[in-house]
Amino acid sequence: MSAEYEKLQNILKTVREKTDFVPDIAIVLGSGLGAYAEGIKTVCEIPYSDLPGFPVSTVQGHSGKFIFGYDGDKKVVCMKGRVHMYEGYKPAEVVMPIRLMYMMGAKILFLTNAAGGINESFHPGCLMLIEDQIAYHVTNPLIGPNVEELGTRFPDMTSIYDKELCSIIEKTAAEQNSELFKGVYVQLSGPSYESPAEIRALRSLGGSAVGMSTAIEAIAARHAGMKICGISVISNMAAGITGEELNHEEVQKAADSVSERFEKLVRASIAAF
């Protein structure tokens, strides 16, 4: 057994001492998007700080706990608050929660985040279905000894975001008359926001939105064989597009403003999975 897998097994043992709930769907709730969890019929909550050797979220707007329960008849585990590399965590630590939720039993991973819009047709408060991703100057979380118990040494990344799940989300948005853009999400390390020149470079690479999370989580989930989908809330236009300076408080406010529509779309999509 690899050292990383043994560590995960020990954490899973602690989880099982608190709950025997086995989720089918794992959901990561990004900045300002935690209100979704309030609509879940909760069975159990576990703060990250209760788990030995587990990374703890330090960012405002990230509660830092697992919430187990039912969304309708679907068994879900919510990650209310994620951890990031800019907090000082290594990539393997950042994806530890994803791997743990897989080991809990989740086969589907629904990723969400607040992101800056690179595509100039976007606007603050709109939603973007993630079709593909670019992990730009971000260390791959699979570097180092392969965790053979989770996946192959060289996992394929041709279709990271599951086409069937994406189709369900698109159809659900259409039924709700909810505006939904599609695009490519780019992850940078943060914590500083991008420069206007960097945004121009990312646009030339095909990026539609940019943030500081998600892509390495998707890589780890794909390595483990999970089906993945994701939505970005465009909380602001990226640096240089409007000339306005960026700050985290505005990101949270924008995410809050669209939280009801976001929650409605996520909940109806999960019901159809």
N, C-alpha and C positions, 0 to 999 in steps of 0.2 A: 504494500500500500504506500502511495506517495505521501510525503509529509503534508502537502497542501490538502490532499483528500482526507487524511487522518484528522487534520485540524477542523475541516468542515464536518466530519462525522461527529467530533466531540461537541461542536456547536449544535448540530442537529439533535444530539442526545439531550442537550439542555432544553431545546425547543420542545421535544417530545415529553419532557418531564412537566411541561406547562400545558401542552395541548396535544391531542392526537388528531387534530383537524388536518385533513389532506386536501389541499387546494387543487383545482384544475387549471386555474388562470392566475398568473402573477401580474400585478399592476404596479408600475413605478410612477409616483405622482411628483411632478416637478415643482419648481418655484411658484407659489401662489395657487397651486391646483389641488391642495389638500382637501377642499370642501367635498370632493367626490366621496371621500371615505365616510362622511357623516351620514350618507344614505345607505350604508351597508348594515345589514343585520349582524351585529358584531357577536362573535363567539369568544374571542380572546384577543388581547393586545399584549405585545411583548416589546418593551423598549430595547433598542440596540444595546444600551448600557448593561442590560441584564445578561448578555451573551458573552462568554469568555473569549477574549481575543478578537472581538468583533469591532469594526470601525464605527465610530459615532459621528453623526452629522453635527457640524458646528455652524452652519449657515442660517441666518435669519430667514424664516419662512419654511424651514425644513424641520419637522417635528422630531424625526428620528425614532420611528417605531414600526413594527409589523402589526397590521390589523388583519385578523382572520375572520371570515364570515361569509354571508350569502348576499349576492346581488341578484335578487329574484331567486331563481332556483340554481344559480351558478355558484360554485364554491370558489371563493377568491382569497388571495392574500395580497394585501396592499402594502407597498413600501412607502410609507408617508415620510418623505424626506430621503434623499440619497446622499452619498458621500462623493467627493470629487478629488481629483489629483491635486488641485491647487490648495486643498486643505493640508497637504503634506502626505497624503496616502499614496502608496505605490499602486500601479494599475491592477495588480493581482488582488490588492485589498479592496479597491473600488468595485471590482466585479464579484467579490465574495458574496454579497447579498443575492446576486442573480443566481450564482451557482447553488447557494443554499436553498432558494425557492424552488429550483429545479429538483433538488434532492428531497424537498418536502413533498414533491409529487406534481408540481405544476408543469404542464406541457406547452402552454401558451404564455408568451410574455408580451404585455401591452406597455410600451414605453411612452412617456409623455415628458415634455419639457417646455420651458419658456425660451424663445429664441429670437435673435435679431433677424429681420428680413433683409436679404440680399437682393432678391427679385424685386424690382421697382414697381411691379404691379401689385405687390402685397401692401397691406396697411396694418397699423397696430390694432390688435384685437381680432385679427383673422386667424383661421386654423389652417394648418398645412399637413396633409397626409404624407408621411415619410415614405418615399418610394425606393430610395437608395441613400448611401451615405459615403462621406469621405472622412477618414480619421487623419487629420492633417497635422503633421509634426507632433503626433501623440503616440506614446509608446504602446505597442501592442500588448494586451494583457496576457497573451499566451506565451510570451518570451520566457525562457527558462525551462526547466524539466516539464515535459508534458504530463498533465493529469490524465493518465490513460483510462482511469475509471470513468471519466466524463466524456472524452472524445478523442478523435484521431490527432496525430501530430500536425497534419497539414489540412485543416478543414476548408472546404469549399465555401466561397463567399459570393457565388454567382447570384443567388437569390436570397439575400439576407431577410428581406421583408416579404412575408408570405403573400402570394398573389391572391389567394382565396380570402384571407382575412382582410386584405386591403380592399378587395372588391365589396365585401360586406360593409365596410366602413363607408365607402363611396355611396353605395346604394342607400344606406341608412341616412346619410347626410342629405341625399336627394329627396328622400321621403319626408324629411323634416324641413325641407326648403332652407337648409343651413349651408351657407357658403363654405366651400372646402377647396382649397388649393392643393396642388400636388407638387412635390419637389424633392431635392437632394439636401440632406442635412449634413452640415460640416461641423465636426468637433475640433476645437482648439483647446489648449490646456487652461487658459485663464491664469489668474483671476482678473487681469486687466482686460478691458474691452478691446476690440480690434481697432487698428488704425484705419483711416480711409484707404490708404494704399493696400493694406491687407485685404480689405473688402473687395477692392477692384480685382486683386489677384484671385480671390476665391470665386468671384463671379466668372472670371475667365476660365476657371477650372470646372465650372458647371454647378457651383453651389447655389442653393436657393435660400437657405437660412443657416445661421451659425449660432453655436452655443458651446457650453463647456462640459457636456456630459453625453450620455446616450450611446455614441458610436462604439466605445469599447465594451459597454454593457451588451450591445447587440452581438458583438464578436464572440463574447464568452457564451452567450445564450445559443448562438448558432453552433459553436463548438460542441455544446452539450446536446444538440439536436432539437432544441425548442423551436416552435413556430413563433414568429415575431411580427408585430405590427407596431406602428407608432404615430403619434400626432404631436406636432409642435404648435404651441400658441405663439403667434408672432406678437411679442410684447412691445417691440419697438422696431423702427427701421435702423439698420446697421449704420455704423459710423460713416459720416461723410455724405450720406444720401440726403438728409434733411438739414444738416449743419448744426443740429442740436446736440448738446452733450448728453451722455448716457449715465444713468445711475440705477442702482439696484432697487431703490424704492419705487421708481417709475415702472420698472419691470414687474414688480409685484402688483402695482395698481392696475396695470394693463391686463395681467393674468386674472385678477379679481373681477375685472369688468366683463370678461367673457366666460367666467367660471360656470354660469348656469347653462349656457349653450354647450360648452365643452362637456359638462357632466351629462347632459341629456344625450349627446351623441355617443359618448363612451358607454353609458348604461345600455342604450338601445343596441349598440353594436355587440356588446358582450352577450346580450340576450340572444342574439342571432348567431353567435359563434357555435 
